[in-house]
Amino acid sequence: MTYDLIIQIIKILLSNKTYISVSNIADKTNVSTKTIYNYLEKHSFLEYIYPCTLEKRQKQGVRILGNEQALNKLKQKLSIYEQEKNLYTPILNLDSTTFILHSLFSTSSSITIQSLAEKLYSNSVAISSILNKINLWLKNYDLQLSKKSNWGCQILGEEKNIRLAYKDFIIKSNYPIKTLKINTIDRLSDEHYRKLILIFDKQETDKVIQIISLAEIVLNNKFTDNDFYKLTVQILILIKRVRLGKFISYKLNNIENIPEFLAAQIIKNHIEDIIKFKIPNDELLALTQNILSARKQKEDTINSSNDEFITELTINRFVKRISDCLKINLLQDKTFINNLILHLVPAVRRSKYGTTAENPLLNKIRYEYTDIYLAVLTSIEELEVSEKIFLDANEIGYICLHVVAAINRCQKGGYIKVCLVCDNGITITNYLESTITRYLPEIKIIEKCTSSEFSNLKLANFDLILDSTHLIKNNDSKILKINEFLQKEEIHYIQNWILSKHLLDFNEDAPSIQGKIFYFHDDLPDRDSVLNKYGKYLFENGYVMKGYDKSLIAREERVSTAMGRYVAVPHGSKDLVLKPSLVIVNLKTPILWDDEFRVDLIFILAVNFNKVQINKYFFSKLYEIIKNEELISAIKKSDDISEIEQLFL
């Protein structure tokens, strides 16, 4: 109570620009005037308000005196007090590592191992072990955890790196978030919003969301949903850190005339209203860089300044070099040229102002598309020289996605009407679309939207919804969750869904299944032996046309149909199918199906996708069998085709 009363008195004094009587202060704090007189004389009170001083004037009252800098410092002390007072609620519900890291990022002084142990009901040995792991993680950001006996622990390093580490930790970590009834925030998913109000003050979080929305009006553009969330996190961290007296050192040149700087000024002014004290101009530069780094939903090349405009000649030379490297003519792809310009103009701006757009897919782009990455890397030099810039790996990675999309368009097909949900901007959305349609020509993406726009769509308009955000809260069986960089398993996952929907052209009645499912035990040495033998079996029995065995192998060469659980579901060209059928091959010994999976149970499908009659129940059962190890085991143990047919009923 003693310390809280001191803080309460100081707040009252600061809120009054003129003198205030002791009796008035007493009324506001519900204590006696004698108590207020005693507190105003306390050494701890005078020490707390230093370098400000307390002025007393007879018959007028008391007031705090100090210049702007001194008053700012006192307001900052109060802000730190409020933040640290509420630090441990509600994040005590988090796991120990997460709790400790939040504590280290959120305090102005060191934290003792003993205090952490007490709060977590743990012991010093366990806490020390966690701190060692945290120190290893911090080294990725050129930071270190200082640990001194009888003093405590503290993160040391550049403030810029501390904020980056804190931001990454918040965004990439999973939190045990309970279902809450909250107001829907248009630009943030429920999951993201709940995470923010778990870590930060809810009222401040709501204010920051409003501030960023105001900045979008100034920019006449909207951030991608993911980058809106990232920017919200960055600003909330800024508020938390400046309250602790932790300021950033920044240099950006010639930015005063760009719209992002104006938007940053507006954000800075509103932040100062929240924290009640002025922040240094370096924070304004940091905000400008954060805004520059945030990708927009629509990039505008028309309103770009002359020094940001990239000439058609420069673009064409760059594209020709990539085309020569990859031995494919990209100059005729107008969509590619347009998308490339839409990306390069803001990329050049970011580079000129020393910032970049973080690319979450970079490492996988390097690994999966090494040839394209090297082609762009070796072709970019002329563009960099022309524009007097340097594009880092993140920007090169985004350019690679445009190239991948252009190459994939050559093989684009369509059959199943799909909606693609992606919050990570036009570049990754277009990349995802082209990759999906490359590997799955049965698919046609007729709608692309963000998770916040999804609720406005009619599910009935689509056969399938591919959700790369994992934020769509709907149990409809037509919604599949995928990652932004498709893995082989996810291609299989989508294939499996397609098979469950369009696999066999059976009627609704069970007797139609009989005679179209074939079951064999066999002992073959490799994948191609299986596909050749049973592809020819289907041809010889009139279910497919000649060459179906070769189309099975060709399909596997493009995308493996191994599904895990020692199961593969190969299928050939639909144009060669005469009658739908299914061959199940149970191998005596598992064989290596591709570079990754071994297989001993193969479902060889003959599917004609042009037929529209579908036995949905049968398809769902097939999907259930492929996912269920017990059902797979039952098939492997059975010798009776009627028993296997019963599994599909």
KABELWO-V770188 format. One record per run of one state. SS is the DSSP state (~ for helix, > for strand, _ for the rest). FROM is the first residue (numbers start at 0). LEN is the number of residues. Records with the same first field share a line. If there is no record, write none. Layout:
BEGIN
SS = FROM-LEN  FROM-LEN
END
This chain:
BEGIN
_ = 0-1  15-4  20-1  29-3  41-1  49-3  57-3  65-2  85-5  93-2  105-5  111-1  119-4  141-2  148-3  156-2  172-17  199-2  219-3  223-1  243-15  275-5  293-2  296-9  308-3  326-7  352-9  368-1  379-1  387-5  409-6  421-3  439-3  449-1  454-4  461-2  467-11  481-6  502-7  513-3  522-4  540-3  544-3  558-3  564-2  568-2  571-2  577-3  592-5  606-9  627-1  637-3  647-2
~ = 1-14  21-8  32-9  42-7  67-18  90-3  95-10  112-7  123-18  158-14  189-10  201-18  224-19  258-17  280-13  305-3  311-15  333-19  361-7  369-10  380-7  392-17  424-15  450-4  458-3  487-15  509-4  526-14  547-11  573-3  615-12  628-9  640-7
> = 19-1  52-5  60-5  110-1  143-5  151-5  222-1  295-1  415-6  442-7  463-4  478-3  516-6  543-1  561-3  566-2  570-1  576-1  580-12  597-9
END
